[in-house]
Amino acid sequence: MVSSTHSPDRAFTRNELAAYNGRDGRPTYVAYNGRVYDVSSSSMWSEGEHQFAHGAGEDLTDEMSYAPHGEEVFARFQVVGVLRD
C-alpha cells in the first residue's frame, strides 16, 4: 500500500514516484524541477491523467515548455518531497 503522508524532505526515486499514479485510490504526485507535488486535489488530474497528455507519477520538467500555463500552477499544491536520480 502506498502511504499518502510524506514530509517535504522525503526523497523519491523515479521508481518510487511512479507508484503515486492516481489510480486505484493512490495519491497523485508529479515532479517538477526536482520537487514532488501532491496534485490529488485537482480535478484536472482525474484518474492520474492531465489533459490526456501527462501522466501522474512522472517528472514533468521537460514537458512544461509545451503547457499552456507556467510553473506558477504548482504553487497551489503541497510539496511532499524531492526527486532524486
N, C-alpha and C positions, 0 to 999 in steps of 0.2 A: 504494500500500500504506500502511496506517495503522501508524504506529510505536507500540509499546507502552511506550516509555521516555520519561518526562516528568519534569521537575523540578517540585516543588511551586510554583515561581514562574512556571510556564508559564501564559499567559493564553489561554483558549479563547473563541472566539466561539460563538454558538449553532449556527451552521452547522458549525463545526469539531467541536463536541461531538456533533452528530448522526451523524458518521461512526463514532463509538465505540458502535455499537448492539448489539454482542454477536452479530451474525450473520456467517455465513461466515468464522468464525475470528477476527473482530475482537474487541478488548478491549471490556469492558462498563463504560462510565462513566456516572455520573449526577451532576447538580449539586444542591447543597442550600445555601441561604444563601450563595451566592457561591463556594463551594468545589466542586471537581470531585473525585469519588471513584472509584477503581477497584474495582468490585464483581464483577469477573470470577471471583473465587474462591468466590462464594456460589452454592450450589445453588438458592437462591431466585430467581436471575436467569437461569435456563436459557433459552438462545436469545434473550436480550435482553428478556425479559418477566418481570414480577414479579406473581404472583397474577392474571394476566390483566387487570390494571388499569393497570399502569405500564410505560412503555417506556424502555429504555436509550437513552442519547444525548440525554436531556432534562433540563430543570430541574424538579425535583420539589418545590421550595419550597412552592408553593401547594397541592400535593396532600397534604402531610404531615398536615394537620389531619384528613384522612379515614382515616389509617392507624391500625391497632390498636396501634401502638408509637410511641415518641417518637424524637426525633433522636439518642438515645443509640446507635442501631443503627449510625450512621456511624462511631463510634469503632473499630469492627472493621476498617475499611478505610483504605487508604492514600490520602492526599490527593495528587493528581497535578497539580493546578493550580487556577486560579481562573477563574470565569466572568465575562466582561466583556460588556457590552451594546453 
